[in-house]
Amino acid sequence: MSDFILTKAQLAQLLPGNPYVDYWHHALEQALPDYDINTPQRVACFLAQCMHESGNFKFLKENLNYRAESLMRVWPRYFPSMDIARQYAQQPERIANRAYSGRMGNGPEESGDGWKFCGRGLIQLTGRNNYQAFADSIETNIDDIPEYLQTFEGAVQSACWFWENNNLNTWADRGDMVTLTKKINGGTLGLEDRIKHYQHTLHVLGV
């Protein structure tokens, strides 16, 4: 069976109003086969998750502009009180450096790793460990990765790498959006929207 080919017309239908469909299609056309995202089912799951994570391929960097109340709700461990939350509120760089410090391979808050390795790309690659592993996989210096993740090619390739690295085709083949979401998000945040994207994509792909 030959690999499934996503057409530009299908992608345009999935990303209405996106001015960069040509660029996104070219990047997807190049990367998807290399990572065995090569059946309508796999492509539908992949695109659905990417569309949710990136706001329909529009946002390639994590929005960390949180208010104090939101910081306490999203990261209660790092912002346990209103006093602390207010000191960081609506300061994205400081928020990232605190919230992502000391985990995912990042150094302490003052290292700046949290901001340098915050979520980027279509599936929001996050943390020094992920950035380094992705850099190694494409034989690139980690210092070049933050910028690369915000290009069409880099945003797509990093999402494909994450997909392959976490064996997500296994769950895509079963149409298991719950497990896919947990593997990508760590929980089930936005599950309803992801499923809506998935069902729409299947329809557009004629599955």
C-alpha positions as CSV (number, residue, x, y, z in Angstrom):
1,M,0.0,0.0,0.0
2,S,1.4,3.4,-1.0
3,D,1.8,6.1,1.6
4,F,-1.2,8.5,2.0
5,I,-0.6,11.9,0.5
6,L,-2.2,14.9,2.1
7,T,-3.3,17.4,-0.6
8,K,-3.0,21.2,-0.4
9,A,-6.7,21.5,-0.9
10,Q,-7.4,19.2,2.1
11,L,-5.1,21.2,4.3
12,A,-6.6,24.5,3.1
13,Q,-10.0,23.2,4.2
14,L,-8.7,22.3,7.6
15,L,-6.9,25.6,8.1
16,P,-9.4,28.1,6.8
17,G,-8.0,31.7,6.7
18,N,-4.5,30.6,7.4
19,P,-2.3,32.6,5.0
20,Y,0.6,30.1,5.1
21,V,-1.1,26.9,3.9
22,D,1.4,26.6,1.0
23,Y,4.3,26.6,3.4
24,W,2.7,24.3,5.9
25,H,1.7,21.9,3.2
26,H,5.3,21.8,1.9
27,A,6.7,21.2,5.3
28,L,4.2,18.4,6.1
29,E,4.7,16.8,2.7
30,Q,8.4,16.6,3.4
31,A,8.3,15.4,7.0
32,L,5.2,13.1,7.5
33,P,6.5,10.1,5.4
34,D,9.9,10.3,7.1
35,Y,8.2,9.6,10.5
36,D,5.7,7.0,9.2
37,I,2.8,9.3,9.7
38,N,1.5,7.8,6.4
39,T,-2.1,6.6,6.7
40,P,-5.3,8.8,6.8
41,Q,-5.9,7.7,10.4
42,R,-2.4,8.7,11.5
43,V,-2.4,12.0,9.6
44,A,-5.9,12.8,11.1
45,C,-4.7,12.2,14.7
46,F,-1.5,14.1,14.1
47,L,-3.1,17.1,12.5
48,A,-5.9,17.2,15.1
49,Q,-3.4,17.3,18.0
50,C,-1.3,19.9,16.2
51,M,-4.3,22.1,15.4
52,H,-5.3,22.2,19.0
53,E,-1.8,22.8,20.4
54,S,-1.1,25.6,17.9
55,G,-4.5,27.3,17.5
56,N,-4.8,26.0,13.9
57,F,-1.1,26.4,13.0
58,K,-1.0,30.0,14.2
59,F,0.9,30.0,17.5
60,L,4.4,28.5,17.5
61,K,5.5,29.7,21.0
62,E,3.8,29.0,24.3
63,N,1.8,32.0,25.7
64,L,3.1,32.5,29.2
65,N,1.4,35.8,29.9
66,Y,-0.5,34.7,33.0
67,R,-2.3,36.7,35.6
68,A,-1.7,35.9,39.2
69,E,-5.0,33.9,39.7
70,S,-4.1,31.8,36.6
71,L,-0.6,31.1,37.8
72,M,-2.0,29.7,41.1
73,R,-4.4,27.5,39.2
74,V,-2.1,26.2,36.5
75,W,1.1,25.8,38.6
76,P,0.0,25.7,42.3
77,R,3.3,24.0,43.2
78,Y,5.4,26.9,41.9
79,F,3.0,29.7,42.7
80,P,1.4,28.5,45.9
81,S,0.3,32.0,47.2
82,M,-1.1,35.2,45.8
83,D,2.0,37.0,47.2
84,I,4.3,34.9,45.0
85,A,2.0,34.8,42.0
86,R,1.7,38.6,42.0
87,Q,5.5,39.0,41.8
88,Y,5.5,37.0,38.6
89,A,2.2,37.9,37.0
90,Q,2.2,38.9,33.3
91,Q,6.0,38.5,33.1
92,P,6.4,35.6,30.7
93,E,10.1,35.2,30.9
94,R,10.2,35.1,34.7
95,I,7.1,32.8,34.8
96,A,8.8,30.3,32.5
97,N,12.1,30.4,34.4
98,R,10.2,29.6,37.7
99,A,7.6,27.1,36.4
100,Y,10.1,25.0,34.4
101,S,13.1,25.2,36.7
102,G,14.7,22.1,38.0
103,R,12.8,19.7,35.7
104,M,12.9,18.3,32.1
105,G,16.7,18.8,32.2
106,N,16.4,22.5,33.0
107,G,18.7,24.2,35.5
108,P,17.5,26.4,38.4
109,E,15.3,29.5,38.0
110,E,18.3,31.8,37.6
111,S,19.8,29.7,34.7
112,G,17.1,31.1,32.3
113,D,16.6,27.5,30.9
114,G,12.8,27.7,31.5
115,W,12.4,30.6,29.1
116,K,15.0,29.4,26.6
117,F,13.4,26.0,26.4
118,C,9.7,26.9,26.8
119,G,7.1,25.3,24.5
120,R,7.7,25.9,20.8
121,G,6.6,24.2,17.6
122,L,3.3,22.6,16.6
123,I,3.3,20.3,19.6
124,Q,5.0,22.7,22.0
125,L,8.4,20.9,22.5
126,T,9.4,21.9,26.1
127,G,12.4,21.5,28.3
128,R,16.2,21.2,27.7
129,N,16.0,17.3,27.5
130,N,13.5,17.4,24.7
131,Y,15.3,20.2,22.9
132,Q,18.6,18.3,23.2
133,A,17.2,15.0,22.0
134,F,15.5,16.7,19.0
135,A,18.8,18.6,18.2
136,D,20.7,15.3,18.3
137,S,18.1,13.6,16.0
138,I,18.7,16.2,13.3
139,E,22.4,16.7,14.1
140,T,22.0,20.4,15.0
141,N,23.4,22.4,17.9
142,I,20.8,22.9,20.7
143,D,21.4,26.7,20.6
144,D,19.9,26.8,17.2
145,I,16.8,24.9,18.1
146,P,14.7,27.6,19.7
147,E,14.7,29.6,16.5
148,Y,14.3,26.6,14.3
149,L,11.2,25.5,16.1
150,Q,9.5,28.7,15.1
151,T,10.0,28.0,11.3
152,F,7.5,26.0,9.2
153,E,10.0,23.2,8.7
154,G,11.1,23.1,12.3
155,A,7.6,23.3,13.8
156,V,6.5,20.4,11.7
157,Q,9.6,18.3,12.1
158,S,9.8,18.7,15.9
159,A,6.1,17.6,16.2
160,C,6.9,14.5,14.0
161,W,9.9,13.7,16.0
162,F,7.9,13.9,19.3
163,W,5.2,11.7,17.7
164,E,7.7,9.1,16.7
165,N,9.8,9.3,19.9
166,N,6.7,8.6,22.0
167,N,5.4,5.9,19.7
168,L,2.1,7.8,19.1
169,N,1.3,6.0,15.8
170,T,0.3,3.0,18.0
171,W,-2.5,5.1,19.6
172,A,-3.3,6.9,16.4
173,D,-4.0,3.5,14.7
174,R,-6.6,2.8,17.3
175,G,-8.1,6.3,17.1
176,D,-7.4,6.7,20.8
177,M,-7.5,10.4,21.3
178,V,-7.6,10.2,25.1
179,T,-4.2,8.4,25.3
180,L,-2.7,10.6,22.6
181,T,-3.8,13.7,24.5
182,K,-2.3,12.4,27.8
183,K,1.0,11.6,26.1
184,I,1.2,15.0,24.5
185,N,-0.4,17.2,27.2
186,G,0.3,15.2,30.4
187,G,-3.5,15.2,31.1
188,T,-6.7,15.6,29.1
189,L,-6.8,19.4,28.7
190,G,-8.7,20.4,25.6
191,L,-9.8,16.8,24.9
192,E,-13.2,17.9,23.5
193,D,-11.6,20.3,21.0
194,R,-9.0,17.7,20.0
195,I,-11.7,15.2,19.2
196,K,-13.7,17.8,17.3
197,H,-10.6,18.5,15.1
198,Y,-10.0,14.8,14.7
199,Q,-13.6,14.0,13.5
200,H,-13.5,17.0,11.1
201,T,-10.1,15.9,9.7
202,L,-11.3,12.4,9.1
203,H,-14.3,13.8,7.2
204,V,-12.0,16.1,5.1
205,L,-9.7,13.2,4.3
206,G,-12.6,11.1,3.3
207,V,-12.2,8.4,5.9
